[in-house]
Amino acid sequence: MLGVISIALALLIGFLLVRAFDPVRNLKPSWAAILFDAALGACVGIGLTSIIFLLLDVAGAASRTAIFGIDIALVAVLAWQWRGTRFGHEPRYASDGAKSGFRWTWLLTVAFGIALVTVWARLVQTAIALPVGDWDAWALWNLRAKFLAGPDGAWRYALSPLLTNSHPDYPLLLSAFVARAWKAGGVVDTLAPAVTALVFFAALIALLVSAVALVRGAASALLAGLVILSTSSLLAWAPSQYADIPLACYYLGAIALIILHGSSAADGRWALFWAGVCTGEAAWTKNEGNAFLVCIFVVFLTFALWQRRMGTVLSRAGWLLAGATPGVLLTLWLKFFLAPASDPLVTQGLSGLARLHDVNRYTQVAGAFFNNLFHLGSGAAHPLILLAILGILVRWQLEERYKKPVLIATAVLALVFLSYCGVYLMTPSTLAWQVQSSFDRLVLQVWPSFLLVFFVVLRRVEDPEPAGKKPRANRLK
Amino acid sequence: MMMAGQPSSGQILAACATVTLLALWSAANFYHASEESPEANSDVYKIGEQAARFEDLMSALPATGVVGYVSDLPSSQTLGAVLYSGAQYTLAPRLVINLSLKPGAEWVVGDFSKPLDVVQFGKDRGLTMVRDFGNGAVLYRNQAR
C-alpha cells in the first residue's frame, strides 16, 4: 500500500511542478489544459522521483523515511509555489482548442468513454493475470529494480558486466521508479510495476487527447483517442511492463510541447523546457531515447541555420537543453562511468558499416516495417484505415503558426525512425530475430507522436461555418 | 495556411460516425479476443512458480552477494535461458551468475529440469551439496573457492 502511495506522490509532485511552470497556462479548453498538465506531470514526476531515488541509492541513503520525507517536502514547496502563480496571470482566450463547435461532440465523448472503459477493464484483467509482466519486464527491467531496491550496495549489481543476458548498460528510469515504490512499501511485490505500466498507458492516452484538444478542439481530440484505442498492438503491450510505452510517452510529451510552442498563447519558454525534460527522460528510459535526443537537437539547429535566426533559435535550444540536462548527465554517467556500453552493436565499431552494402537487409527491414504496420490493428478498424477515412472526408488544414513546429516534429520522428532502421541494418545479431522481437515496439514508440502530428494537420472537426460568415478572430489579451 | 477544399457537414458526420463505430467494434473485439486466448495473458515462463520453487532455498542464502548457478540445461537453449533468467529474477537482489562466468562464488544454486544425481552433478564441478530442496532446486557450496 505504501508503495502505491509513493507512486501517487510521484504523480502529484509532477503535476504540481508542471502547474507551477505551466506550459499551457491560459490555453483552452481548460479541461484539456488540466489533463495535459496531469499527464505530462505523471511522466515528469515519475522521471524526477526515479532520478532522486537512484541518487539516494548510490549515496547509500535510500530508505522509506528519505523517500517520503523528500516527497512530502516537494509536495509542500510545489503546492506553495503553485498557489503563488495560480492567480498571477490574467486569463487570455486562445482560440486554439476553444473554438470547437461540433454538435456531435457529446456523442464522440460517450463513444470514447465506452471504448476507454472497455479497453481499460481488459488491461487491468490482463495485468492481474500476468503480474510479473512479459519477458523483458522480469528478465531485465524488474530484475534491475530488485537490485536497486536491495540492501546497501546491491544497486551495483544492476550494472554488473556479468549480467550478459540483461543489458547492464540500459538506462534506469523505469527500474529505479519501480525500486523506489518497493523501497517505500518495504516489500517487493508485483503491484508496483503493474501500476506503473498502467499509469504510463493512461498518461499516453491523456497526453494525446489533451494535446489534440488544445490545438484542434475536443471533437478532433476524441477522434484521436478513438484511433489510438484501436491500435491493438499498443493495447497488447500496455500491461507488459516494458519500457516502450514509457518511452512513447516521453516522445509524445516532447513532440506535443514543440507543437504547442507554436501556439501564441502557450508559454513558449516553459513549453520548450518541459520538451527538454521529456527528451532527457526519454534518453534515461531506453537507448532509443538517445537517438531521439540527438535528432531533436540536430533538427532544431538545422532549422536555426536554415532560417538564419541563430540568436532566437539558440535561446530556444537553450531552454530545451536546460530541461534535458538531468537526463543527459545521468545517461553520460551511466554510459561512460557506471556501465560502459557492452552491446555488440556499439562494440563492433566500424565493421557494422559493411552490412550496409547488403541489399537483402534493406528488403528484410522494409518487409518487417510493413508487416508491423499491418499488425497495428485488425480488420476494418485498423487505425490506418480510420486515419484514411478522416483524411479523405475531413481533409487537411494546417495553420501557419503550426507549420514550423509540425515540420520540426515530422523531421524528428522521421530521423528517429530512420536511425532505428539504421541500427537494424548494422546489427551484428541475427536480423530476422532482431526485427521479429522488437520492430513492433519500435513502431509503437513513435506511433502516438505520429497520430498527434496527423491530427494537427487534419482539418478541425467542427460544423461548417454558414456561407458569408467571417471566421472568428483570435482574441488574445 | 495549407488548405484543401472545405468538407460538407455530411462528410464530417460520415467520417465521425464511421470512425466511432469502427473504434467501438475494435474495443469490443480487443475485449473478447483477449478473453478467448487466455494463454496470451498468462505466465508462460512460469516465473510465479519459480518463486515458490526457490522459496526455501532463498532463506538459506545470504540477503545479497554473488551466487553461482548451475543447471542441466545450457542457457543457450530456450528452456535453459528461461530457467537461468527466471532464477536470476527470483533470487535477486542476489546476483545469480553462471558458474562458468564467476567460478569463485561461495554459494551455488542448482536448477534442474529433470531428476538426476544432483550430488554427482555437483561433485563433477567441485561443488558440495548443502541441501536438496526438491523440485529441481539444490544448494551447493563451492569447494574450489
Interface residues (C-beta under 8 A of the other chain):
Chain A: F102 W104 L107 L108 A111 I114 A115 T118 V119 A121 R122 Q125 T126 A129 L130 P131 V132 W135 W138 A139 N142 L143 K146 F147 A149 G150 P151 G153 A154 Y157 S160 L162 L163 T164 N165 S166 A219 L223 L226 V227 L229 S230 S232 L235 A236 G377 S378 G379 A380 A381 I385 L386 I389 L390 I392 L393 V394 R395 W396 Q397 L398 E399 E400 K403 V457 R459 V461 E462 D463 P464
Chain B: M1 M2 M3 A4 G5 Q6 P7 S8 S9 Q11 I12 L13 A14 A15 C16 T18 V19 T20 L22 A23 L24 W25 S26 A27 A28 N29 F30 Y31 A33 S34 E35 P38 A40 N41 S42 D43 Y45 I47 G48 A63 T64 V66 S75 A81 Y84 S85 G86 Q88 Y89 A92 P93 L95 I97 L101 K102
